[in-house]
Amino acid sequence: MNYIKTTVIEQKVVKVQGQAEAERYFNYPYNALEETLVNAVFHKSYREPEPVEIRIYVDSIQILNYPGLAKWINLERFVSGKVKGRKYRNRRIGELFKEIDLSEKKGTGIPKILRELKQNGSPEPEFDMDEERTYLNAIIRIRDGFERKEKMSESMSESMSESMSESMSELERARMQIILIYLETNKEINSAAAAKLLEVEIKTASRLLLKAEKLNILKGTGKTKNKVYFRE
């Protein structure tokens, strides 16, 4: 979340004629994203090995959780923030979040997300879930007024984008996009820095960087332990 806060989130300040104070808004309101992530961690089943995933796209940030909502929760009421809790998967996690001020009382998560998005002028969140409720994907769309880049990176060529689409999984592409955005303001990256950026193990980051080098997305220099990667 720190990477999103410092690198992904952008602010615009617009002076309104006849108004003393300028209007300020963000491409994504941080509090809404944080609450969406807290909600995902709170409702996740820890019997499932898959972690909560944060995917950054050109026009949205999506938080994918396994499995989906509990069977007793009505999706329409959940989306509107009208669900009254009667059973929770991770009651102790909820209590911990309250102690460290990451959540309020039960049933306030979705109303807070809706409130933060509305205050920022952002679209309402979208929630996608299959019939078996094996996953729940929360989608936060970018606010109008911010440029929607059609390519994953300002400097990515069409052939490079195609190479990623053909040879990388959706998760790898999402992680690669984060690395490419990072390299727009930094000269190089190594496995340790990539692991910290993506919040994954170093060996996972190393495999992704090596794959990007083989696909000619990145260039690498140096020996294995001290190898760094960069864009030409």
C-alpha positions in Angstrom: 0.0 0.0 0.0 2.9 2.3 0.6 3.9 1.9 -3.1 0.4 2.8 -4.2 0.3 5.8 -1.9 3.6 7.2 -3.1 3.8 6.2 -6.7 0.3 5.3 -8.1 -1.9 7.9 -6.5 -2.0 11.3 -8.1 -3.7 14.5 -7.0 -5.2 17.4 -9.1 -5.8 20.9 -7.8 -8.4 22.9 -9.8 -9.1 26.6 -9.2 -12.8 27.2 -9.4 -13.9 30.7 -10.5 -15.7 32.6 -7.8 -14.6 30.2 -5.2 -11.9 30.9 -2.6 -10.7 27.3 -2.1 -9.5 25.2 -5.0 -10.9 21.7 -5.6 -8.6 18.8 -4.8 -9.2 15.3 -5.9 -7.3 12.1 -6.6 -7.2 9.4 -9.3 -7.9 7.0 -6.5 -8.8 8.0 -2.9 -6.3 6.2 -0.6 -8.8 5.6 2.2 -11.2 3.7 -0.1 -8.3 1.5 -1.3 -7.1 0.8 2.2 -10.6 0.0 3.4 -11.1 -2.4 0.4 -7.9 -4.2 1.3 -8.8 -4.4 5.0 -12.1 -5.8 4.0 -10.5 -8.4 1.8 -8.0 -9.5 4.5 -10.8 -9.7 7.1 -13.2 -11.8 4.9 -10.5 -14.1 3.4 -10.5 -17.8 4.2 -7.1 -18.7 5.5 -7.7 -22.3 4.6 -7.1 -21.2 1.0 -3.4 -20.9 0.0 -3.8 -18.0 -2.4 -3.0 -14.6 -1.0 -5.0 -11.4 -1.4 -3.9 -9.9 -4.7 -3.7 -6.2 -5.6 -3.7 -5.7 -9.4 -2.9 -2.3 -10.9 -4.3 -1.6 -14.3 -4.3 1.6 -16.5 -7.9 2.5 -15.5 -8.5 0.6 -12.2 -7.1 -1.0 -9.1 -8.5 -4.4 -8.3 -8.3 -6.4 -5.1 -8.8 -10.1 -5.6 -9.8 -12.3 -2.6 -10.2 -16.0 -2.2 -12.9 -17.3 -1.7 -15.9 -15.0 -2.3 -18.4 -13.8 0.2 -20.0 -16.2 2.7 -23.1 -18.0 1.4 -25.4 -16.1 3.8 -24.4 -12.6 2.4 -26.5 -11.2 -0.3 -24.3 -9.6 -2.9 -26.7 -6.7 -3.8 -27.1 -5.8 -0.1 -23.3 -6.1 0.4 -22.6 -3.7 -2.5 -25.0 -1.2 -1.2 -23.5 -1.4 2.3 -26.6 -2.7 4.0 -25.4 -6.1 5.2 -25.7 -6.6 9.0 -23.1 -9.0 10.2 -24.1 -12.1 12.1 -21.1 -14.4 11.5 -17.5 -13.5 10.5 -14.7 -15.7 9.2 -11.9 -13.9 11.1 -13.3 -12.3 14.2 -9.9 -12.0 15.9 -8.4 -10.3 12.8 -11.3 -7.8 13.0 -10.6 -7.1 16.7 -6.9 -6.6 15.9 -7.7 -4.2 13.1 -9.9 -2.1 15.5 -7.0 -2.0 18.0 -4.6 -0.5 15.4 -7.3 1.8 13.9 -7.5 0.0 10.6 -11.2 -0.6 10.9 -14.2 0.7 12.8 -17.2 -1.3 14.1 -18.7 -4.3 12.2 -20.5 -3.6 9.0 -18.9 -0.2 8.3 -16.4 -1.2 5.6 -18.5 -0.9 2.5 -20.3 2.3 3.6 -16.9 3.9 4.3 -15.6 2.8 0.8 -18.8 4.3 -0.8 -18.4 7.5 1.2 -14.7 8.0 0.3 -15.3 7.4 -3.4 -18.3 9.8 -3.5 -16.4 12.5 -1.7 -13.6 12.2 -4.3 -16.1 12.2 -7.2 -15.0 8.6 -8.2 -17.3 5.9 -9.7 -18.9 3.5 -7.3 -16.9 0.3 -6.7 -17.7 -2.9 -8.6 -17.7 -6.4 -7.1 -17.3 -9.4 -9.3 -18.0 -12.9 -8.0 -18.6 -16.3 -9.6 -21.7 -18.4 -8.8 -19.7 -20.8 -6.7 -18.2 -17.9 -4.7 -14.7 -19.1 -5.2 -13.4 -15.5 -5.5 -14.4 -11.9 -5.0 -12.8 -9.1 -7.1 -13.3 -5.6 -5.9 -12.7 -3.0 -8.7 -12.0 0.6 -8.0 -12.1 2.7 -11.2 -10.0 5.7 -11.9 -11.7 9.1 -11.4 -12.6 11.1 -14.5 -10.1 13.8 -15.2 -7.1 11.6 -15.2 -5.4 10.4 -18.3 -6.0 6.8 -19.1 -2.9 5.4 -20.7 -3.6 2.7 -23.2 -0.3 1.1 -22.7 1.1 -0.4 -19.5 3.9 2.1 -19.5 4.5 5.4 -21.2 7.5 4.1 -22.9 6.3 0.5 -23.7 6.4 -0.4 -27.3 3.5 -2.3 -29.0 5.7 -5.4 -29.6 6.7 -5.4 -25.9 3.1 -5.2 -24.8 2.2 -8.1 -27.1 5.2 -10.2 -25.8 3.9 -9.7 -22.2 0.4 -10.7 -23.2 1.5 -13.9 -25.0 4.2 -15.1 -22.5 3.1 -13.9 -19.1 0.2 -14.8 -16.9 -2.2 -12.1 -15.8 -0.5 -11.9 -12.4 2.9 -11.7 -13.9 1.7 -8.9 -16.2 0.2 -7.0 -13.3 3.5 -7.3 -11.4 5.5 -6.3 -14.4 3.4 -3.2 -14.8 4.4 -2.1 -11.3 8.1 -2.7 -12.1 7.8 -0.7 -15.4 6.1 2.2 -13.6 8.9 2.1 -11.0 11.5 2.2 -13.7 10.0 5.4 -15.2 11.4 7.3 -12.2 14.3 5.0 -11.3 17.3 3.9 -13.4 17.4 0.3 -12.4 16.0 -2.4 -10.1 17.4 -5.6 -8.6 15.7 -8.7 -7.2 15.7 -7.5 -3.6 14.1 -4.1 -4.6 11.6 -5.8 -6.8 10.7 -8.3 -4.0 10.1 -5.4 -1.6 8.1 -3.5 -4.3 5.9 -6.4 -5.2 5.7 -7.8 -1.6 6.9 -11.2 -2.8 9.8 -13.5 -2.0 13.1 -12.7 -3.7 13.1 -15.9 -5.7 9.7 -15.0 -7.2 10.9 -11.5 -8.1 14.1 -13.0 -9.6 12.2 -15.3 -11.8 10.0 -12.5 -13.1 13.0 -10.2 -13.8 14.8 -13.1 -15.6 11.7 -13.8 -17.7 11.4 -10.1 -18.6 15.0 -10.1 -19.7 14.4 -13.2 -21.9 11.4 -11.4 -23.5 13.6 -8.3 -24.1 11.3 -6.2 -21.9 14.3 -5.4 -19.6 18.0 -5.5 -20.0 20.2 -7.1 -17.3 23.8 -6.6 -16.3 26.0 -8.1 -13.6 26.4 -11.5 -12.1 23.4 -13.4 -10.5 23.6 -12.1 -6.9 24.4 -8.5 -8.0 22.4 -8.4 -11.2 20.4 -5.2 -12.0 17.8 -4.7 -14.6 16.9 -1.5 -16.5 15.0 -0.2 -19.6 17.0 0.9 -22.6 
